């Protein structure tokens, strides 16, 4: 009988060690997830609203600046390619007209309505 009790105690100690390591891992995961910051944000809704508003504004401005730079790069490359295609016999005439129209439009500016 004492042998069985020792065996049960040994199994319980192993289970407690396993449980202790799993709880430690859970605590580390909760720290990494910053659950405490999330719950404090939920208790203060105005701070949560303000933080999301600021994040959205910065995201929108960043997207606008990024898309402007990408569009400018694409237009620059397209103009360089189109200018080199002006020498093609069939397409060159049409491209030359487009380039001429765009340059005239840019020199005149946007007309007032």
Secondary structure as UniProt FT lines:
FT   HELIX           2..33
FT   HELIX           35..43
FT   HELIX           45..84
FT   HELIX           85..87
FT   TURN            89..90
FT   HELIX           91..108
//
